[in-house]
Amino acid sequence: MYPLVEVQGLVNRFGRQLVHDGLDMQVSKDDVFGIVGSSGSGKSVLLRTILGLQRPQAGVVRIGGSDITQMTPAQLRSVKARYGVSFQQGALYSALTVLQNVQLPMIEHLDLTAAERDELALLKIRLVGLPADAAGKYPAQLSGGMVKRAALARALALDPSLLFLDEPTSGLDPVSAAAFDELVLYLQQHLRLTIVMITHDLDTIFRTCNRVGVIVDRRMESDALERIVDHPNPWIQAYFHGERARARLAGAHGA
């Protein structure tokens, strides 16, 4: 069985700046795979490459066994219909209601009547824990946590088996972040989702991820969560065992 997402020998360069130099990554079905790394390590560039938003200088990116780097725009469009994406700031259209935002992928990819789109979009809105009256609101009328949930509802609009999350809990208070993590786990288990998330949040990693990939020295070190924490790389050690991590563990033991 091939990995659901596979990156081999990825090279990304911007002018003289080499961002990735032979990066490899594999995500298997049902994984919750967290991507971490220092600022400027190329986490967002990696996500954009996997999503087909930019072509790498070298390397292969396979989704569902198919190399997207060699696809035409039409071929890529059919692949994009099979996965959902929630970007860091939600990326909701401010002039559209939540309902209309959630319906955008449906209009592009599904042949539904307006009534069917309304019914399906409302189902997705309820699925992510938003109240029914949120459907008629505009993004500016929502709290940060509600924006995250609305973006997640849109990402789930086409019933994808693969979900990409970009900093899903950034900007949320600890209680809201924990609630969002629990929602992600609930959806992953009940919808049988495979999830790839970029995050800097240690709590999110320990709550949700079973595998983690760390971008260090322009490549990726990846393993099961319980093993990656013992990787000898200095940055990985500092990340998982530094002051912030110790404070997290102390808080967990004190709870």
GIHU-V120044 format. One record per backbone hydrogen bond with DSSP energy under -0.5 kcal/mol. NH is the residue of the N-H (numbers start at 1). CO is the residue of the C=O. Records with the same first field share a line. If there is no record, write none. Layout:
NH = CO ; CO
//
This chain:
4 = 27
5 = 27
6 = 62
7 = 25
8 = 60
10 = 23
11 = 58
12 = 20
14 = 17
15 = 13
17 = 14
18 = 16
19 = 12 ; 17
20 = 12
21 = 218
22 = 10
23 = 10
25 = 7
27 = 5
31 = 28
33 = 31 ; 195
34 = 32 ; 211
35 = 197
36 = 34 ; 213
38 = 215
41 = 38
46 = 42
47 = 43
48 = 44
49 = 45
50 = 46
51 = 47
52 = 49
53 = 48
54 = 48
57 = 11
58 = 11
60 = 8
62 = 6
63 = 66
64 = 4
66 = 63
68 = 61 ; 66
69 = 61
70 = 67
71 = 68
76 = 72
77 = 73
78 = 74
79 = 75
80 = 76
81 = 77
82 = 79
83 = 80
84 = 162
86 = 164
87 = 85
90 = 87
94 = 92
96 = 93
98 = 134 ; 137
99 = 135
101 = 97
102 = 98
103 = 99
104 = 100 ; 101
107 = 103
108 = 104
109 = 105
110 = 106
112 = 110
117 = 113
118 = 114
119 = 115
120 = 116
121 = 117
122 = 118
123 = 119
124 = 120
125 = 121
126 = 122
127 = 123
128 = 124
129 = 126
130 = 125
134 = 131
135 = 132
136 = 133
137 = 134
139 = 96
141 = 138
142 = 139
147 = 143
148 = 144
149 = 145
150 = 146
151 = 147
152 = 148
153 = 149
154 = 150
155 = 151
156 = 152
157 = 154
159 = 156
161 = 82
162 = 82
163 = 194
164 = 84
165 = 196
166 = 86
167 = 165 ; 198
170 = 167
172 = 169
177 = 173
178 = 174
179 = 175
180 = 176
181 = 177
182 = 178
183 = 179
184 = 180
185 = 181
186 = 182
187 = 183
188 = 184
189 = 185
190 = 186
191 = 187
192 = 188
193 = 188
194 = 161
195 = 31 ; 193
196 = 163
197 = 33
198 = 165
199 = 35 ; 197
202 = 200
205 = 201
206 = 202
207 = 203
208 = 204
209 = 204 ; 205
210 = 32
211 = 32
212 = 223
213 = 34
214 = 221
215 = 36 ; 213
216 = 214 ; 219
219 = 216
221 = 214
222 = 220
223 = 212
225 = 210
227 = 224
228 = 224
229 = 225
230 = 227
231 = 228
237 = 233
238 = 234
239 = 235
240 = 236
241 = 237
242 = 238
246 = 242
247 = 243
248 = 244
249 = 245
250 = 246
251 = 247
252 = 248
253 = 249
254 = 250
255 = 251
//
